[in-house]
Amino acid sequence: MHKLLSSKLTVEHLTVEIADLPASLQGSKIAQLSDLHFDGQRLSEALLAEAIERSNAAQPDIVALTGDYVTDDPTPIHALAQQLRQLTSRYGTYAVLGNHDIYPAGARTEVTAALEAVGIQVLWNQLAFPFGAALPLVGLADFWSKEFNPAAVFEQLDPQLPRLVLSHNPDTAAPLQQWRVDLQLSGHTHGGQIAIPGLGSVPTLYQAVRSYVPKLLRPWIPYMREDCYRVVQHWEWAKGLHQINQNQLYVNRGLGTYAPGRLFCPPELTLISLSPKSS
């Protein structure tokens, strides 16, 4: 399936300004990978190997993995973890889980154990400090789990302190507006998978006109069915960098591919450089 439905890997380079970033952390680099769906159908071995190779070549300070490593069965996580252990960085690889990583029962434990066995730190409503105390890393439980609890984590932090956030589902950017989030890294949407050049992803465009389409017709039109809006509410945040009030959100298009495939929305490795915010 993946040979027919996917496309070539794209490496996205961007610089993100962070208020109060210590001078010592200027130029710090994050490599982000998301939504691998390693199940023998949705991600080729060649694409995965290329993403790892190109991430390593960039010599990032940390690697951020933002969820959905498997699809419907956690078993492939063991083979995937052996591949992901090849990722190199100055301060290590940090991960959060996605909705596909926590179902069926027991999946979360199996996925977490496999990743941590190869040295990848899995954060579930937890803090980590790969950049030191001046720039904490917040890793949240999946939004669809019953344990999504950002307050318990953010209340541990000085409000004046900049922070990075890993959260699989970009919809979490809405409730997170009550806290400071200098940069949130998410995935989940696959970028919408199908885009129209110059206009954006098809789900985003459909969302804009959906209210004008009679409800009786919506189930018969792709991307207008209700299940599309169960995937994510904010399709306007389907990919790329977004300013949400005072917070910033970046959504990676992912590596794995679902039917009907990708069109003008290639799989992505993101390389992010941090810069002090100009006053």
Backbone torsions as a table, in degrees:
resi	resn	phi	psi	omega
1	MET	NA	-45.3	-174.0
2	HIS	-63.0	-28.3	-179.2
3	LYS	-68.2	-25.7	-177.9
4	LEU	-94.2	-30.1	-167.1
5	LEU	-102.1	-18.3	-174.5
6	SER	-95.9	-170.0	177.6
7	SER	-152.0	-177.6	-173.3
8	LYS	-70.0	147.9	178.2
9	LEU	-63.9	137.5	172.8
10	THR	-115.7	137.0	174.9
11	VAL	-103.3	117.5	179.5
12	GLU	-96.5	126.8	178.2
13	HIS	-109.5	129.5	174.7
14	LEU	-149.4	154.4	174.4
15	THR	-111.4	129.8	-178.4
16	VAL	-117.2	128.1	178.6
17	GLU	-82.8	134.7	-179.4
18	ILE	-122.6	119.9	177.1
19	ALA	-64.7	139.8	177.1
20	ASP	66.1	20.3	177.9
21	LEU	-68.4	126.2	178.0
22	PRO	-59.3	144.8	-179.3
23	ALA	-57.5	-32.7	-178.8
24	SER	-66.4	-18.8	-178.7
25	LEU	-102.4	2.5	177.1
26	GLN	-61.6	132.2	-178.7
27	GLY	86.3	0.9	176.7
28	SER	-58.1	141.6	-172.0
29	LYS	-120.9	134.5	177.6
30	ILE	-118.1	131.4	170.3
31	ALA	-102.6	128.6	-179.0
32	GLN	-117.7	130.7	171.7
33	LEU	-125.3	145.4	-176.1
34	SER	-149.4	158.2	168.6
35	ASP	49.0	61.6	-178.6
36	LEU	-76.4	-35.3	-179.5
37	HIS	46.8	55.8	-176.6
38	PHE	-78.9	94.7	-176.9
39	ASP	-141.0	14.5	179.8
40	GLY	84.6	-5.7	-178.6
41	GLN	-121.7	-38.1	-167.4
42	ARG	-103.7	-3.2	179.4
43	LEU	-149.4	125.9	-179.8
44	SER	-82.5	152.9	176.2
45	GLU	-60.3	-37.7	-178.1
46	ALA	-65.7	-41.9	-179.7
47	LEU	-67.1	-41.5	177.8
48	LEU	-61.9	-45.2	-179.4
49	ALA	-62.9	-39.9	178.9
50	GLU	-65.1	-42.1	-179.9
51	ALA	-62.2	-42.4	179.1
52	ILE	-65.4	-44.7	-179.3
53	GLU	-61.2	-43.9	-177.0
54	ARG	-73.9	-31.8	173.0
55	SER	-63.6	-46.7	179.8
56	ASN	-62.0	-38.7	-179.2
57	ALA	-63.5	-28.1	-179.5
58	ALA	-77.4	-12.4	179.5
59	GLN	51.3	59.1	-179.1
60	PRO	-70.6	160.9	174.0
61	ASP	-76.6	-40.8	171.5
62	ILE	-138.1	159.4	169.2
63	VAL	-110.8	130.7	178.3
64	ALA	-111.5	123.3	178.0
65	LEU	-109.8	123.9	-170.3
66	THR	-113.9	37.7	162.3
67	GLY	99.0	170.7	-176.5
68	ASP	58.1	65.1	178.3
69	TYR	-80.3	-29.6	179.4
70	VAL	-124.1	-175.7	-177.3
71	THR	-118.4	-81.5	-177.0
72	ASP	-111.9	-7.1	-175.5
73	ASP	-139.8	124.6	-177.7
74	PRO	-73.5	-11.0	-173.2
75	THR	-53.5	-41.2	-178.3
76	PRO	-65.5	-8.6	-178.8
77	ILE	-61.3	-28.1	-177.1
78	HIS	-69.0	-42.3	176.2
79	ALA	-69.6	-39.1	179.2
80	LEU	-64.0	-41.7	-179.2
81	ALA	-59.0	-36.3	178.2
82	GLN	-66.0	-29.1	174.9
83	GLN	-76.1	-44.3	-175.6
84	LEU	-69.2	-20.5	177.9
85	ARG	-66.2	-14.4	177.3
86	GLN	-77.5	-12.8	178.2
87	LEU	-64.5	133.3	179.9
88	THR	-120.9	146.7	177.2
89	SER	-164.2	169.5	-176.6
90	ARG	-68.8	-41.3	-172.9
91	TYR	-117.7	2.9	174.1
92	GLY	110.6	177.5	-178.5
93	THR	-110.4	132.4	-178.3
94	TYR	-124.5	142.0	-172.4
95	ALA	-137.2	150.4	163.2
96	VAL	-121.8	165.0	-177.7
97	LEU	-99.5	152.0	175.0
98	GLY	-105.9	178.6	-177.4
99	ASN	-61.9	-32.2	179.7
100	HIS	-75.2	-13.6	-178.1
101	ASP	-89.8	-6.9	-174.1
102	ILE	-116.5	2.3	175.8
103	TYR	-132.0	144.2	1.3
104	PRO	-73.3	-174.2	-178.9
105	ALA	-54.5	133.9	-179.8
106	GLY	93.3	-13.7	-177.2
107	ALA	-63.6	-43.3	-178.3
108	ARG	-57.7	-45.4	-179.5
109	THR	-62.8	-43.3	-177.7
110	GLU	-68.0	-43.8	-179.8
111	VAL	-65.2	-45.2	-179.8
112	THR	-61.1	-46.2	-178.2
113	ALA	-63.1	-40.3	-179.0
114	ALA	-66.0	-41.0	179.9
115	LEU	-69.8	-43.8	-178.2
116	GLU	-69.2	-24.7	178.4
117	ALA	-66.1	-22.4	178.6
118	VAL	-106.8	17.3	172.9
119	GLY	89.3	10.6	177.5
120	ILE	-92.0	123.0	-178.3
121	GLN	-84.0	119.8	180.0
122	VAL	-96.7	123.7	-177.8
123	LEU	-104.9	129.6	-179.5
124	TRP	-133.5	92.0	-171.2
125	ASN	55.5	52.6	-176.1
126	GLN	-137.7	162.2	175.2
127	LEU	-106.4	149.8	170.4
128	ALA	-139.4	161.5	-174.2
129	PHE	-134.0	56.5	179.9
130	PRO	-63.5	-28.6	179.8
131	PHE	-96.8	4.4	-176.4
132	GLY	95.5	178.4	-174.1
133	ALA	-65.8	-19.0	-175.7
134	ALA	-79.2	-12.4	-179.6
135	LEU	-147.5	79.2	-179.3
136	PRO	-68.3	155.7	175.8
137	LEU	-111.7	123.2	-179.9
138	VAL	-102.7	126.1	175.6
139	GLY	-117.6	121.6	-172.8
140	LEU	-103.0	152.2	171.2
141	ALA	-63.8	156.3	-179.7
142	ASP	-60.2	141.1	-176.5
143	PHE	-57.6	-33.8	-176.6
144	TRP	-86.2	-5.2	176.3
145	SER	-79.9	165.9	177.7
146	LYS	-82.3	0.8	-174.1
147	GLU	-111.3	6.9	175.2
148	PHE	-60.5	114.3	-171.8
149	ASN	-147.7	71.4	-177.2
150	PRO	-63.5	-32.3	-177.6
151	ALA	-56.3	-41.2	-177.5
152	ALA	-61.6	-26.4	-179.1
153	VAL	-91.8	-49.7	-175.0
154	PHE	-65.1	-30.2	-179.5
155	GLU	-70.1	-10.0	174.9
156	GLN	-82.8	-10.1	-171.7
157	LEU	-106.5	142.9	170.5
158	ASP	-64.2	127.1	-178.3
159	PRO	-58.5	-20.8	179.9
160	GLN	-83.6	-3.9	-174.1
161	LEU	-91.5	126.9	175.3
162	PRO	-66.5	152.8	-179.5
163	ARG	-152.6	152.9	173.9
164	LEU	-107.0	146.4	-176.0
165	VAL	-129.9	130.9	171.5
166	LEU	-105.9	121.8	-178.9
167	SER	-151.0	116.4	-171.5
168	HIS	-53.7	-48.4	-171.8
169	ASN	-94.1	120.8	-179.0
170	PRO	-64.6	-18.6	175.6
171	ASP	-58.4	-21.3	179.4
172	THR	-66.5	-16.9	178.3
173	ALA	-61.5	-25.8	178.8
174	ALA	-67.8	-57.9	178.4
175	PRO	-67.3	-22.8	-178.5
176	LEU	-76.2	-5.1	179.6
177	GLN	-62.7	-19.6	-179.7
178	GLN	-77.4	-7.8	176.2
179	TRP	-121.3	165.2	174.6
180	ARG	-75.9	124.7	175.6
181	VAL	-134.2	99.7	-176.2
182	ASP	-69.6	-35.4	173.4
183	LEU	-156.4	120.1	173.8
184	GLN	-103.4	131.1	176.3
185	LEU	-109.0	125.8	-177.1
186	SER	-137.4	175.2	175.2
187	GLY	-143.3	-122.1	168.9
188	HIS	79.3	-40.4	-171.5
189	THR	-85.9	-17.5	-171.4
190	HIS	58.0	22.0	-179.3
191	GLY	69.5	8.8	-174.1
192	GLY	88.7	-15.5	176.6
193	GLN	68.6	-35.0	178.5
194	ILE	-122.6	125.7	-178.5
195	ALA	-129.1	156.5	174.4
196	ILE	-110.9	117.6	-176.5
197	PRO	-53.8	132.6	179.4
198	GLY	85.6	-13.6	-177.0
199	LEU	-118.0	-33.8	178.6
200	GLY	118.5	-172.8	-177.1
201	SER	-70.3	149.1	-178.5
202	VAL	-61.6	-44.5	178.3
203	PRO	-59.8	-36.3	178.9
204	THR	-64.7	-43.0	179.4
205	LEU	-66.4	-41.5	-179.9
206	TYR	-65.1	-35.7	178.8
207	GLN	-60.1	-36.9	-177.7
208	ALA	-66.5	-29.0	-176.3
209	VAL	-108.7	-2.5	-172.7
210	ARG	-58.8	-38.7	-176.8
211	SER	-64.6	-17.3	-179.4
212	TYR	-92.0	-5.8	-178.1
213	VAL	-96.7	128.3	179.6
214	PRO	-55.6	141.0	-177.0
215	LYS	-59.2	-31.7	-179.7
216	LEU	-65.9	-26.0	-178.3
217	LEU	-89.6	-22.3	-173.0
218	ARG	-58.8	-39.4	-179.5
219	PRO	-63.1	-17.5	-176.5
220	TRP	-97.9	-1.0	-177.4
221	ILE	-113.9	122.3	-179.9
222	PRO	-53.5	142.1	179.5
223	TYR	72.2	-3.4	177.1
224	MET	-106.1	-2.9	176.8
225	ARG	-69.8	155.7	-176.5
226	GLU	-61.8	-30.7	-177.7
227	ASP	-64.4	-27.4	176.8
228	CYS	-63.4	-35.3	-177.7
229	TYR	-87.7	-7.6	167.4
230	ARG	-78.9	-27.4	177.5
231	VAL	-62.3	-49.2	178.8
232	VAL	-159.0	140.8	178.4
233	GLN	-83.1	-38.3	-173.8
234	HIS	-98.8	74.6	178.1
235	TRP	-65.8	-17.1	176.4
236	GLU	-66.9	-14.7	176.3
237	TRP	-103.9	27.8	-170.3
238	ALA	-65.4	-27.0	-179.0
239	LYS	-161.1	158.0	173.6
240	GLY	82.2	-168.5	-174.0
241	LEU	-95.9	134.3	-177.8
242	HIS	-133.7	140.6	172.0
243	GLN	-99.1	119.0	-177.9
244	ILE	-119.3	94.6	-169.2
245	ASN	54.8	-120.2	-177.9
246	GLN	-88.6	-6.9	-175.4
247	ASN	-98.3	160.0	177.4
248	GLN	-121.0	140.0	-179.2
249	LEU	-129.9	130.8	170.9
250	TYR	-119.8	129.4	-178.6
251	VAL	-114.8	117.1	179.0
252	ASN	-81.0	141.2	-177.4
253	ARG	-76.4	-8.5	177.4
254	GLY	83.3	169.3	177.0
255	LEU	-103.6	-39.1	-177.7
256	GLY	-75.0	162.2	-175.5
257	THR	-136.1	130.8	172.8
258	TYR	-98.7	156.4	169.4
259	ALA	-62.2	144.2	9.7
260	PRO	-85.9	8.4	177.2
261	GLY	111.1	-175.1	-178.9
262	ARG	-107.8	139.5	174.8
263	LEU	-141.2	118.5	-176.7
264	PHE	54.4	30.9	-179.5
265	CYS	-149.0	68.7	-171.2
266	PRO	-71.3	158.6	173.6
267	PRO	-60.5	155.6	-165.2
268	GLU	-136.6	137.2	160.2
269	LEU	-111.1	128.8	-179.1
270	THR	-107.4	132.1	175.0
271	LEU	-118.1	114.2	-172.8
272	ILE	-114.8	127.4	173.1
273	SER	-105.1	136.1	-179.8
274	LEU	-94.7	139.8	-177.9
275	SER	-138.2	145.0	175.8
276	PRO	-62.4	141.8	179.2
277	LYS	-74.4	129.3	180.0
278	SER	-71.9	140.9	-176.8
279	SER	-84.4	NA	NA
